Amino acid sequence: MSAWIMPEIKNSARGRLFCFPFAGGGASAYRNWLSESSDDLEIIAIQPPGRENRMGDRPLESMDDIVSEAVREIMKFGDCPFSFFGHSLGARVAFECARRLRQLNCPLPEHLFVSGSRPP
């Protein structure tokens, strides 16, 4: 179980979409999407520290810290193909996570979907 991953991963899906929230937002930004999970695609919302049910956790203050922690958790679930979606600041975090995975020679997301953000 991971505090970063909402809801708990089922390990039965054929693919996963990790969703990164906007600045100040949390996993609940994707609550309507979570009901769309299926055997083919599991929707996973990223829950940063200092948000919603993690209000007691110290918020991370740098992009590098956020990316390092998120990647560490995501790497635990690389048993099937995955993609990233991020909105606003979440788009930048998703991009940086994909870049970090590439630097580490880890499996990469099949797709990177972004909204509400200019390209880096």
C-alpha positions in Angstrom: 0.0 0.0 0.0 1.2 3.5 -0.8 0.1 6.9 0.5 0.9 8.3 -3.0 -1.5 5.9 -4.8 -5.3 6.3 -4.7 -7.1 3.9 -4.7 -5.1 0.8 -3.8 -3.8 -0.9 -7.0 -5.7 -4.1 -7.9 -2.8 -5.7 -9.9 -5.4 -7.2 -12.4 -5.5 -4.4 -15.0 -3.9 -4.7 -18.4 -2.8 -1.0 -18.2 -2.7 1.9 -15.8 -3.2 5.7 -16.1 -1.5 7.6 -13.4 -3.2 11.0 -12.9 -1.3 14.0 -11.4 -3.3 16.8 -9.8 -3.0 20.5 -10.3 -1.1 22.7 -7.8 -2.9 22.6 -4.5 -5.1 19.7 -5.6 -5.2 16.1 -4.6 -6.4 12.8 -5.8 -10.1 13.8 -5.4 -9.7 15.9 -8.6 -10.0 12.5 -10.4 -12.7 10.9 -8.3 -15.1 10.8 -11.2 -12.5 9.2 -13.4 -11.7 6.5 -10.8 -15.2 5.0 -11.4 -14.1 4.4 -15.0 -11.4 1.8 -14.0 -11.8 -1.5 -15.7 -9.9 -4.8 -16.3 -8.4 -3.1 -19.3 -7.4 0.3 -17.7 -7.0 1.1 -14.1 -7.2 4.8 -13.2 -4.7 5.8 -10.4 -4.7 9.2 -8.8 -1.5 10.5 -7.3 -1.9 11.9 -3.8 0.9 14.3 -2.9 1.8 14.8 0.7 0.1 17.8 2.4 -3.2 17.2 0.5 -6.5 15.8 1.6 -6.0 12.6 3.6 -2.2 13.4 3.8 -2.7 16.8 5.4 -0.5 15.7 8.3 2.4 14.8 6.0 5.0 17.5 5.3 4.5 19.0 1.8 7.4 18.6 -0.6 8.8 22.0 -1.6 10.8 21.2 -4.8 10.1 19.6 -8.1 13.0 17.3 -7.6 11.6 16.0 -4.3 8.1 15.5 -5.7 9.5 13.7 -8.8 11.8 11.5 -6.7 9.1 10.4 -4.3 6.5 9.9 -7.0 8.8 7.9 -9.3 9.8 5.7 -6.3 6.2 4.8 -5.8 5.3 4.4 -9.4 8.2 2.1 -10.1 6.6 -0.4 -7.6 3.8 -0.8 -10.1 5.6 -1.3 -13.4 4.2 -4.8 -13.9 2.0 -3.7 -16.8 1.9 -0.9 -19.4 1.1 2.6 -18.0 0.6 6.1 -19.1 0.6 9.5 -17.4 -1.9 12.3 -17.3 -1.3 15.6 -15.6 -3.2 18.9 -15.4 -1.5 22.3 -14.9 1.4 21.8 -12.5 0.5 18.1 -12.6 1.4 18.1 -16.3 4.8 19.3 -15.4 5.2 16.8 -12.7 4.1 14.0 -15.1 6.6 15.2 -17.7 9.4 15.3 -15.1 8.5 11.8 -13.8 8.7 10.4 -17.4 12.0 12.1 -17.8 13.3 10.7 -14.6 12.2 7.2 -15.5 14.2 7.6 -18.8 17.3 8.7 -16.9 17.0 5.7 -14.6 16.5 3.3 -17.6 13.2 2.2 -16.1 10.1 1.3 -18.1 8.6 4.4 -19.6 4.9 5.5 -19.9 3.4 4.5 -23.2 1.7 8.0 -23.4 2.1 11.3 -21.7 -1.2 13.3 -21.7 -1.0 16.9 -20.5 -3.6 19.7 -20.2 -3.5 23.2 -18.8 0.2 23.7 -19.2 2.6 25.0 -21.8 5.3 22.6 -23.1 8.5 22.7 -21.1 
